[in-house]
């Protein structure tokens, strides 16, 4: 597959807050997933800064869900490797496997083991996982994606080019989150909070998405508990 476990789920910026994570997250889940080798080349300049600077860079705008339908975002597509038989969802799940499952024809997954960072839960069957859009599709629509082309919305919904966009977690935690932003929902695993917030900010910056006043205030408040946290992102092509 396109990447190994060692860098998906926790963005590289999590290294700056690892002292907050080390006691409760298994090493393989908290290692920043170093050593990832991707199948694509990203030419955009990488931007970085403190978490507070990142929040300040997010455009401020009111949100509107008018006209939103989930089908406006084509997913899952053929993924990063079009001829491997696995769609984006399956590729993300395979990338995050702590113990790799067997892959049968048609990308049927058997066995394997995963760690859901949202709720500190081990999962031993791929069917127990959802692949979450860290910034939900509906939230992205509210924040600017409504003005995008269908092709760009598809790219957003299937973004395997960065570990902050998609994450495999328990179905229960993903459905509890639904389309909520950090003002309304945070992962129950408190030690993952700083990584979640930085990933949220990175994703908004990567895709040029806005934040309304309530979301911005929530992000700033959460950032107070993440001293030294940084954001690092590349603008989506």
C-alpha positions in Angstrom: 0.0 0.0 0.0 1.0 3.7 -0.3 2.1 4.3 3.3 2.8 2.4 6.4 1.3 3.0 9.9 4.1 5.1 11.1 2.7 8.5 10.1 -1.0 8.5 9.7 -3.5 9.6 12.3 -1.2 11.9 14.2 0.2 14.8 12.2 3.9 15.5 12.4 3.3 18.6 14.4 2.2 16.3 17.2 5.8 15.9 18.1 5.6 19.3 19.7 3.0 18.0 22.2 4.1 14.4 22.7 4.7 15.0 26.4 0.9 15.4 26.6 0.3 12.1 24.8 3.0 9.7 25.9 1.3 8.3 29.0 -1.9 7.1 27.4 -1.3 6.6 23.7 0.6 3.5 22.5 4.0 4.2 21.1 3.0 3.1 17.6 0.1 5.6 17.6 2.0 8.5 19.2 5.2 8.4 17.2 4.1 11.0 14.7 4.0 8.2 12.1 7.6 8.9 11.1 9.1 7.3 8.0 6.1 7.6 5.8 6.9 7.4 2.1 4.1 8.7 -0.1 3.3 7.8 -3.7 2.9 11.4 -4.8 5.0 14.6 -4.9 3.8 17.8 -3.3 5.4 20.9 -4.8 3.6 23.5 -2.7 5.7 25.4 -0.1 5.2 24.2 3.4 3.9 26.9 5.8 4.4 26.6 9.5 4.0 28.6 12.7 2.6 28.4 16.2 -0.9 27.1 16.8 -2.1 30.6 17.6 -0.6 32.0 14.4 -2.3 29.2 12.5 -5.7 30.1 14.0 -5.1 33.7 13.1 -4.4 32.7 9.5 -7.9 31.1 9.1 -10.2 33.5 7.3 -13.1 34.7 9.4 -16.6 34.3 7.8 -20.1 33.3 8.8 -21.1 29.8 8.0 -24.0 28.7 5.9 -25.2 25.1 5.1 -27.7 26.2 2.5 -27.7 23.8 -0.4 -25.5 21.1 1.3 -25.9 17.5 0.3 -23.3 14.9 1.2 -23.2 13.7 -2.4 -21.7 17.0 -3.5 -18.4 15.4 -2.3 -17.7 12.3 -4.4 -16.2 9.7 -2.1 -14.8 7.3 -1.9 -12.9 7.3 -5.2 -10.2 4.9 -6.4 -7.6 6.3 -4.0 -4.0 7.2 -4.4 -3.3 4.0 -6.4 -6.0 3.6 -8.9 -5.2 0.0 -9.9 -4.7 -1.5 -6.4 -8.4 -2.5 -6.0 -8.8 -0.4 -2.8 -10.7 2.8 -2.6 -9.6 5.8 -0.5 -11.4 4.5 2.6 -9.6 1.2 2.5 -6.2 2.8 1.8 -6.6 5.0 4.8 -7.5 2.0 6.9 -4.5 0.0 5.6 -2.2 2.9 6.3 -3.2 3.1 9.9 -3.1 -0.6 10.7 -1.0 -1.5 13.8 -1.1 -5.1 12.6 -1.7 -5.2 8.9 -4.8 -7.2 7.7 -4.8 -9.7 4.9 -6.0 -8.1 1.7 -8.1 -10.5 -0.5 -9.3 -9.7 -4.1 -11.7 -6.9 -4.1 -9.8 -5.3 -1.2 -11.6 -7.5 1.4 -9.8 -7.0 4.7 -9.4 -9.9 7.1 -7.8 -9.6 10.5 -5.6 -6.7 11.5 -5.5 -4.4 14.5 -6.0 -0.6 14.9 -5.9 2.0 17.6 -8.7 4.6 17.5 -7.1 7.9 18.7 -10.4 9.6 19.4 -11.3 7.3 22.2 -8.2 5.2 23.0 -9.9 2.0 21.8 -8.4 -1.0 20.1 -10.2 -2.3 17.0 -9.6 -5.8 15.6 -11.9 -5.7 12.5 -11.9 -3.2 9.7 -15.7 -3.2 9.8 -15.6 -1.6 13.2 -13.8 1.5 11.8 -15.1 4.7 10.1 -12.7 6.9 8.1 -13.4 10.3 9.4 -12.9 13.6 7.6 -11.2 15.5 10.4 -13.0 18.6 9.2 -16.4 17.1 8.3 -17.7 17.5 4.8 -20.7 19.5 6.0 -18.3 21.8 8.0 -16.2 22.3 4.9 -19.3 23.2 2.9 -20.3 25.8 5.5 -16.7 27.2 5.5 -16.2 27.7 1.8 -16.4 24.4 -0.1 -19.9 25.3 -1.3 -18.2 27.6 -3.9 -15.7 24.9 -5.1 -15.9 22.9 -8.2 -17.1 19.3 -7.9 -13.5 18.2 -8.8 -12.1 20.1 -5.9 -14.7 18.8 -3.4 -13.8 15.3 -4.6 -10.1 16.0 -3.9 -11.0 17.2 -0.4 -13.1 14.2 0.4 -10.3 11.8 -0.7 -7.3 13.7 0.6 -4.6 11.1 1.3 -1.8 13.6 0.7 -1.6 14.6 4.3 -2.1 12.7 7.6 -4.4 15.5 9.0 -7.3 15.1 6.6 -8.5 11.5 7.1 -8.3 9.3 10.2 -9.6 5.8 11.0 -11.5 5.7 14.3 -14.2 3.7 15.9 -17.6 4.0 14.3 -19.1 5.1 17.6 -16.7 8.0 18.1 -17.1 9.2 14.5 -20.9 9.1 14.7 -20.8 10.9 18.0 -18.8 13.7 16.4 -21.0 13.8 13.2 -20.5 17.2 11.6 -19.6 19.1 14.7 -16.7 21.5 15.0 -14.5 21.9 18.1 -16.9 24.3 19.7 -19.4 21.5 19.8 -17.4 18.3 20.1 -13.9 17.2 21.0 -12.5 13.6 21.2 -13.2 11.9 24.5 -9.5 11.0 24.7 -8.3 14.2 26.3 -4.6 13.5 25.6 -5.4 13.7 21.9 -7.0 17.2 22.2 -3.9 19.2 21.1 -3.2 17.0 18.1 -6.9 17.1 17.1 -7.0 20.9 17.3 -3.7 21.4 15.4 -4.9 18.9 12.7 -8.2 20.8 12.4 -6.4 24.1 12.0 -3.9 22.6 9.4 -6.8 21.2 7.4 -8.6 24.5 7.3 -5.4 26.3 6.2 -4.5 23.6 3.7 -7.9 24.0 1.9 -8.4 27.7 2.5 -11.5 27.2 4.7 -13.0 29.8 7.0 -14.1 29.8 10.6 -17.0 31.6 12.2 -16.6 33.5 15.5 -17.8 30.7 17.7 -15.4 28.2 16.2 -12.5 30.6 16.3 -13.1 31.4 20.0 -13.3 27.6 20.8 -10.0 27.0 18.9 -8.2 29.8 20.8 -9.5 28.5 24.1 -8.3 25.0 23.3 -5.0 26.3 22.2 -4.3 27.7 25.6 -3.9 24.2 26.8 -1.4 23.4 24.1 1.8 25.4 24.9 4.4 25.1 22.2 2.1 23.4 19.7 2.8 24.3 16.0 1.0 23.9 12.7 2.6 22.8 9.5 0.8 22.5 6.2 1.0 22.7 2.4 -1.8 24.4 0.5 -3.8 22.0 -1.5 -3.3 22.2 -5.3 
